[in-house]
Amino acid sequence: MKKFCLAALGITAAIVVLVNLGSLLALAFSALIAYAGFHYYRKSESTFKKLIWGAVLLIGLFTAISNVPAFLGIIAFIGVVYVWRKWKGTDSNNIITNVSDDPFVNFERQWNEITK
């Protein structure tokens, strides 16, 4: 019964993601416009350019915020990932880390994490 519920949830969430694929692409495009507006707003020196790029930033933000179906698609995508992990049996909480009291072992592990 648990596998059936996971399959039903996964199929439903995948259909919702596919239906909202266009709005997800529109959200990505509007986020790109907002990012470009922010980037060029910070780089511009004149007040007129700051006004123009600030307007571009606001247009990008408003179009991104008003794109509600894309947010539903993101939630559905998170549901698909959840079902996939539960179905496979891989959970992020199952990671076993080798913890030692030796300070040099911990230092090496942290140094490897920093230098990645």
trRosetta pair geometry for C-beta under 8 A, 3 or more apart (Angstrom, degrees):
i j d omega theta_ij theta_ji phi_ij phi_ji
1 4 5.6 -53 -150 34 35 115
1 5 6.5 33 153 -17 66 104
2 5 5.9 -54 -150 36 32 109
2 6 6.4 32 152 -17 65 107
3 6 5.6 -54 -146 39 33 113
3 7 6.2 35 154 -21 66 106
3 87 7.6 88 -134 -122 80 84
4 7 5.7 -53 -146 36 30 111
4 8 6.3 28 155 -18 64 106
5 8 5.7 -52 -144 37 31 110
5 9 6.2 30 156 -16 65 108
6 9 5.8 -57 -145 41 29 110
6 10 6.0 29 157 -19 65 111
6 83 5.3 147 -171 -147 84 93
6 86 5.7 -141 -126 100 133 123
6 87 5.6 160 149 -75 140 91
7 10 5.7 -56 -142 39 28 111
7 11 6.2 26 160 -17 65 107
7 83 7.9 134 -84 -172 24 129
7 87 7.9 92 -72 -100 67 127
8 11 6.0 -55 -143 37 27 107
8 12 6.2 25 158 -16 62 111
9 12 5.9 -59 -146 40 27 110
9 13 6.1 23 159 -15 65 111
9 79 6.4 -122 164 174 99 113
9 83 5.5 -178 98 -87 103 129
10 13 5.9 -57 -142 40 27 107
10 14 6.1 27 158 -20 64 108
10 79 7.6 -169 -102 138 46 89
10 80 6.1 89 -145 -127 73 63
10 83 3.6 -171 -81 135 99 159
10 84 7.1 118 -125 -53 124 63
10 87 7.1 10 -61 -41 153 137
11 14 5.7 -54 -144 36 29 111
11 15 6.4 31 155 -20 63 104
12 15 5.8 -55 -151 34 30 111
12 16 6.5 29 152 -17 64 105
13 16 5.6 -53 -148 36 35 112
13 17 6.4 37 152 -21 66 103
13 76 4.4 172 -158 -167 77 80
13 77 7.4 167 165 -68 106 19
13 79 3.8 -145 -116 97 149 120
13 80 4.6 -165 116 -58 122 76
13 83 6.6 169 37 -3 140 135
14 17 5.6 -50 -147 34 34 113
14 18 6.4 31 154 -16 65 106
14 76 7.7 -175 -56 159 17 109
14 80 5.5 98 -73 -104 73 124
15 18 5.8 -56 -147 39 31 109
15 19 6.2 32 154 -20 65 107
16 19 5.8 -53 -144 36 30 111
16 20 6.2 8 162 0 64 113
16 72 6.7 -102 174 143 119 98
16 73 6.6 -168 140 -108 84 58
16 76 3.8 -144 95 -119 121 158
17 20 6.3 -72 -145 51 25 96
17 21 6.8 58 150 -66 61 81
17 24 7.8 18 -163 -37 70 149
17 73 5.5 102 -125 -158 53 83
17 76 4.8 -158 -57 110 78 117
17 77 5.1 101 -108 -74 124 77
17 80 6.1 -26 -26 -26 146 141
18 21 5.6 -14 -156 -31 36 116
19 73 7.8 -150 76 -95 71 102
20 23 4.9 -53 -166 47 78 111
20 24 5.7 87 131 -30 85 96
20 69 5.0 -162 -127 157 109 96
20 70 6.3 163 172 -100 114 39
20 72 6.1 -168 -85 85 160 93
20 73 3.2 -147 104 -74 137 119
20 76 7.0 129 32 35 134 138
21 24 5.5 -52 -147 34 32 115
21 25 6.6 32 154 -17 64 102
21 73 7.2 164 -66 -143 35 146
22 25 5.8 -54 -151 35 32 109
22 26 6.4 32 150 -17 65 105
23 26 5.3 -49 -145 38 38 115
23 27 6.3 45 151 -24 66 100
23 67 5.7 164 -174 -174 98 104
23 69 4.1 54 81 92 178 109
23 70 4.2 -141 136 -62 96 80
23 73 6.2 162 78 -11 105 139
24 27 5.6 -48 -148 33 32 114
24 28 6.6 34 151 -18 63 103
24 70 5.0 144 -87 -136 47 91
24 73 4.8 -109 -63 108 108 151
24 74 7.3 143 -113 -57 104 75
25 28 5.6 -51 -149 36 35 112
25 29 6.4 35 152 -19 65 105
26 29 5.6 -53 -146 37 33 112
26 30 6.3 29 156 -15 66 106
26 63 7.7 -109 160 159 97 109
26 67 5.9 -174 104 -125 109 141
26 70 6.6 -131 69 -64 89 133
27 30 5.9 -56 -143 41 30 106
27 31 6.2 31 155 -19 64 107
27 64 5.9 86 -149 -137 72 75
27 67 4.8 -170 -83 106 90 152
27 70 3.7 139 -40 -179 137 165
27 71 7.8 148 -103 -48 152 61
28 31 5.7 -54 -146 37 30 112
28 32 6.4 35 151 -22 63 104
29 32 5.5 -51 -151 33 32 114
29 33 6.6 33 150 -18 64 102
30 33 5.4 -47 -147 35 38 113
30 34 6.4 39 151 -19 65 103
30 60 5.2 157 -180 -156 69 67
30 63 4.0 -141 -131 101 138 110
30 64 4.2 -175 115 -65 120 77
30 67 6.6 169 29 -21 150 141
31 34 5.5 -51 -146 38 34 112
31 35 6.2 37 152 -21 65 104
31 60 7.0 113 -110 173 15 108
31 64 5.4 91 -68 -106 70 135
32 35 5.7 -51 -145 36 31 112
32 36 6.4 32 155 -18 64 105
32 60 7.7 -131 74 -142 40 129
33 36 5.8 -53 -147 37 31 110
33 37 6.4 32 153 -19 64 106
33 56 6.6 -126 172 173 90 90
33 59 6.8 -66 138 97 131 95
33 60 3.7 -168 101 -99 93 114
33 63 7.3 25 62 52 137 133
34 37 5.7 -54 -149 37 31 113
34 38 6.4 30 154 -17 64 106
34 57 5.7 71 -149 -149 64 58
34 59 8.0 -157 -83 79 73 57
34 60 2.9 -169 -63 121 69 127
34 61 5.0 105 -118 -57 129 64
34 64 6.0 -43 -24 -15 143 138
35 38 5.7 -56 -148 38 31 110
35 39 6.1 33 154 -22 66 108
35 60 7.4 -130 4 155 48 158
36 39 5.6 -53 -143 36 31 113
36 40 6.2 15 164 -4 66 109
36 56 6.9 -67 97 140 92 131
36 60 7.5 154 45 -65 83 157
37 40 6.4 -63 -141 46 24 98
37 41 5.9 33 156 -28 63 110
37 53 5.2 158 -158 -177 67 71
37 54 7.1 116 173 -105 109 13
37 55 7.7 -129 -143 76 130 40
37 56 3.6 -169 -102 103 114 94
37 57 3.2 -169 124 -64 128 65
37 58 7.6 -129 152 6 159 47
37 59 7.5 154 -65 46 156 86
37 60 5.4 -169 8 9 132 132
38 41 5.5 -53 -143 32 28 116
38 42 6.6 24 160 -17 62 104
38 53 7.9 163 -64 159 12 106
38 57 5.2 99 -59 -114 65 121
39 42 6.3 -63 -159 34 26 105
39 43 6.6 11 152 -9 63 113
40 43 5.5 -58 -140 44 40 108
40 44 6.0 47 160 -34 71 103
40 49 7.7 -107 153 168 98 104
40 53 4.5 -145 100 -123 97 139
40 56 7.6 14 61 65 122 142
41 44 6.2 -50 -143 23 26 110
41 50 6.0 76 -151 -140 76 65
41 53 3.9 -170 -74 117 72 121
41 54 5.5 96 -118 -67 128 64
41 56 7.9 -162 -53 58 102 100
41 57 5.8 -16 -34 -36 142 137
44 49 3.6 -152 -162 117 138 122
44 50 5.2 -169 93 -65 124 64
44 53 5.7 171 -6 7 141 142
45 49 7.1 40 47 53 45 134
46 49 4.7 88 64 10 90 103
46 50 6.9 -154 95 -7 47 87
47 50 5.5 -54 -148 36 34 115
47 51 6.4 37 153 -21 66 102
48 51 5.7 -52 -152 33 32 112
48 52 6.5 29 152 -16 64 105
49 52 5.6 -53 -147 37 35 111
49 53 6.1 23 159 -8 69 109
50 53 6.2 -59 -139 46 27 101
50 54 5.8 33 157 -23 64 111
51 54 5.7 -55 -141 38 25 113
51 55 6.5 29 156 -21 61 104
52 55 5.8 -56 -155 32 29 111
52 56 6.7 28 149 -17 64 104
53 56 5.3 -46 -146 35 40 114
53 57 6.3 47 150 -22 65 101
54 57 5.4 -49 -148 34 34 116
54 58 6.4 33 153 -17 65 104
55 58 5.7 -53 -147 38 33 110
55 59 6.3 35 154 -20 65 104
56 59 5.7 -52 -147 36 31 112
56 60 6.4 31 154 -17 64 107
57 60 5.8 -58 -151 38 29 110
57 61 6.3 26 154 -17 65 108
58 61 5.6 -54 -142 39 32 110
58 62 6.1 30 160 -18 67 107
59 62 6.0 -55 -143 38 27 108
59 63 6.3 22 159 -13 63 108
60 63 6.1 -60 -145 40 27 105
60 64 6.2 25 157 -19 64 110
61 64 5.7 -59 -147 38 29 110
61 65 6.1 24 159 -16 67 109
62 65 5.9 -55 -140 39 30 107
62 66 6.1 21 162 -13 65 113
63 66 6.0 -59 -138 42 28 106
63 67 6.5 39 157 -36 61 107
64 67 5.9 -56 -155 19 29 116
67 70 4.4 16 137 14 110 122
67 71 7.2 134 105 -19 72 85
68 71 5.7 -54 -156 32 43 111
68 72 6.7 42 149 -17 70 101
69 72 5.4 -52 -151 37 41 114
69 73 6.3 46 149 -22 68 102
70 73 5.3 -50 -150 35 37 116
70 74 6.5 41 149 -22 66 99
71 74 5.5 -44 -148 30 37 114
71 75 6.6 38 151 -17 63 101
72 75 5.7 -52 -150 37 34 112
72 76 6.3 35 150 -18 65 106
73 76 5.5 -53 -145 38 33 112
73 77 6.3 37 153 -23 65 103
74 77 5.6 -50 -148 33 32 113
74 78 6.6 36 151 -19 63 101
75 78 5.7 -50 -153 33 34 113
75 79 6.7 38 146 -20 63 102
76 79 5.3 -50 -153 33 38 117
76 80 6.6 42 148 -22 66 98
77 80 5.5 -45 -149 30 37 113
77 81 6.6 37 151 -16 65 102
78 81 5.7 -52 -150 37 34 111
78 82 6.3 39 149 -22 65 105
79 82 5.5 -52 -147 35 33 115
79 83 6.3 31 156 -17 66 104
80 83 5.9 -55 -148 38 31 108
80 84 6.2 34 153 -22 65 107
81 84 5.6 -52 -145 35 31 115
81 85 6.4 28 157 -16 64 105
82 85 6.1 -58 -150 37 28 107
82 86 6.3 22 156 -13 64 110
83 86 5.8 -58 -144 42 31 108
83 87 5.9 32 157 -23 67 110
84 87 5.8 -56 -144 36 25 111
84 88 6.3 15 160 -9 63 111
85 88 6.0 -61 -142 44 28 104
85 90 5.5 -94 -151 78 76 78
85 91 6.2 101 161 -93 113 54
85 92 7.7 -28 -156 -23 147 81
86 89 7.5 33 -178 -75 30 34
86 91 7.7 44 -91 -79 54 95
90 94 7.1 -122 -156 42 50 135
91 94 4.9 99 67 -14 85 105
92 95 6.5 -19 -175 -13 51 112
99 106 7.9 31 -149 -90 65 99
100 105 4.3 14 62 78 135 150
100 106 6.7 -147 66 -46 83 82
102 105 4.2 72 83 5 109 109
102 106 7.0 172 90 -7 59 84
103 106 5.7 -58 -150 42 38 111
103 107 6.1 43 152 -25 69 106
104 107 5.4 -49 -144 35 33 115
104 108 6.4 36 155 -20 64 102
105 108 5.9 -52 -150 34 31 110
105 109 6.5 30 152 -17 63 106
106 109 5.7 -55 -148 37 33 112
106 110 6.2 28 156 -14 67 108
107 110 5.9 -59 -145 42 29 106
107 111 6.0 31 155 -22 66 109
108 111 5.6 -53 -141 37 29 112
108 112 6.4 30 157 -19 63 105
109 112 5.9 -55 -151 35 29 110
109 113 6.6 28 151 -18 62 105
110 113 5.5 -52 -149 35 36 113
110 114 6.4 35 153 -20 67 105
111 114 5.7 -54 -147 36 33 110
111 115 6.2 15 161 -7 67 113
112 115 6.2 -63 -137 46 27 100
112 116 6.8 50 158 -49 60 93
113 116 6.2 -36 -158 -4 30 116
